[in-house]
């Protein structure tokens, strides 16, 4: 079965590094970069159930003003044993 994404972290509390309030969302990754943030219907080769755990995103763009600008935001994925920083 072909998967749309390499990795999906589901149901995490996303902290995006902009100072905005954390929000619950799924984060999809393809090729080591964020492909989508929000409610993701597709499937991933690997899926992690974050269940409200913090998922930190380190923005690499200058566009940080709105939640909508987070869709498709670039960022490298760094996985640690007990936390995920994207």
Helices and strands as residue ranges (DSSP letters): E 5-15, E 23-30, E 33-38, E 44-49, E 54-56, G 67-70, E 78-79, E 84-85
